[in-house]
């Protein structure tokens, strides 16, 4: 068993928000100071240990205390009660380029930022070329950083941070910056860190990132640890909770499922059916399933096309098809019909998906549409990431 | 719309763990230990509460380990201040020069002051007073002004005011060059410039000034976080203090006046100002055109006394700073 590098022992953090900061306010609001000081607990009695080589993801809503926890580990805030212990050099990437000064050149900022992260001048000299090479902005290294694009800024900042050679790396939602190629580069670097047995604690909202990178997850809710454990299970629980909340919220606001179109036709119930034909909201990859919905036309409609679209929780279109694309000309419709799209083997990976159904004319004039009307989850026993389920085999020759 | 059933999602798929030590050990085995051997490193408490009396030494060690950053921040302060201005660093010299010209014109031409080499007199006081006020004024806003950095990174917070002190000392050294040049010039035109043993007072006076400035600066830097008015208050106080020390007037004028009117207490209070003694030392060392214009007391024991008191204050200020610094990030 690897040694602990971070122990958090019954740590609580209380914030007092007292808006009186000047003499004038103190005099004007005399006597109300007590009332003005609003207190709340950002963290309550949190305890855990992190072993060397672990990649720990901290997740939770905004205001759940995850950033506070990260700052406590980093020593930026001090706990109200409890103790935090850690060993080894720590680099905190709470905000890329936090120590950057716009009036200094890239080169000067590299030295300044490296010093903030604890490097000596000699050490920075040694890493300097690597830092610049990784950032890919050799041409602009002697330009003042205020003239940098935000992408260049971030590249240089991240580049400095990963070269300081820490035992513990704290990252706060900074991976969501830079172009995709650079993000990939950063993720690769983080994976190298993991292979080298370093400890990473990071805060993120990207649940896919959690599944991809973490081997442990702590879910915080209003300052309490709700889940501490395996990332796949934790991510699943979080997705379910958020989904439920979104549904409740929509219900609370009394928003009817969006019905669009010119009204020439209408769409009734929409269902997802499993292999046995029973209605369900939980499907499995590689299993057959059916998307079924009722359509009706009051008049006689001769040209109509019926289609479905599947989007994931990020509103990304994962799949879409219609009868026209399938090469089918539909019989004229008057009255009610049931449309079924049979899927022989569902090729979707684990996640939450929304089904949108529509009917329209051959020219594309929409008769009726129901957006994101049926939600279903796909649970998979396979470890993989992304919305597509492929199940490849591996061969190495 | 198909309902999302909560019972379903919670059915045995998740493993909510209330305790602590749950880690996927399988995942750990995947990672080798690489070249890092953290087991050997000591486990330290983050922000261990240090004793008020004895914590000073440990805090100083922490600051010392960040001396590289201190140097970087001093360079930054100096570079950034005059970046993009045509005259650049010369502005550091322009400000006291203009001050000098104003006082010179006002006192010799308008008020008919006949003191010889009056410009040298003013400048020898102004140069060290400038250091003191730069430290005080700069330190006061140093924590509040660096809020962005403070909330995102950790290093000993004393580094912020100390970098102000460092930059102020560099500015001071440049002004000293100007003072020495002015002395050479006035010697060349035949004024009495003689090196005396009083020159040995300069390093001691400088240390007293820096120690008091740093002590007050550390205290003000921390206190301003809780009471922002201090930033403005200190400007006014510096303005008033300027006339409490003999820079533009000779120290003998108030001394004679207090003595003549029998204000013995006022006299003692006036002389008890550490900056008055520091300035007197500088004037004695650099203004040798007439002893009747400078303070003719034995400055060695006085400065030594103020150094001891100043060091005591510095210790107290650092302990106060260290006590409250844990809350800086959340107060800003």
Interface residues (C-beta under 8 A of the other chain):
Chain A: X1 X2 X3 X4 X5 X7 X15 X21 X22 X23 X24 X47 X48 X49 X50 X51 X52 X53 X54 X71 X72 X73 X74 X75 X76 X77 X78 X79 X83 X84 X85 X86 X87 X88 X92 X94 X95 X98 X99 X101 X103 X104 X108 X111 X112 X115 X116 X117 X118 X119 X120 X121 X144 X167 X194 X195 X196 X197 X198 X199 X215 X216 X225 X226 X227 X228 X229 X230 X233 X234 X236 X237 X240 X241 X243 X244 X247 X257 X270 X271 X272 X279 X281 X282 X373 X374 X375 X376 X377 X379
Chain B: X1 X2 X3 X4 X5 X6 X8 X9 X10 X13 X14 X15 X16 X17 X18 X19 X20 X21 X22 X23 X24 X25 X27 X28 X30 X31 X32 X33 X34 X35 X36 X38 X39 X41 X42 X43 X44 X45 X46 X47 X48 X66 X68 X69 X71 X72 X73 X75 X76 X79 X80 X83 X84 X148 X149 X150 X151 X152 X153 X154 X155 X226 X227 X228 X229 X326 X327 X329 X330
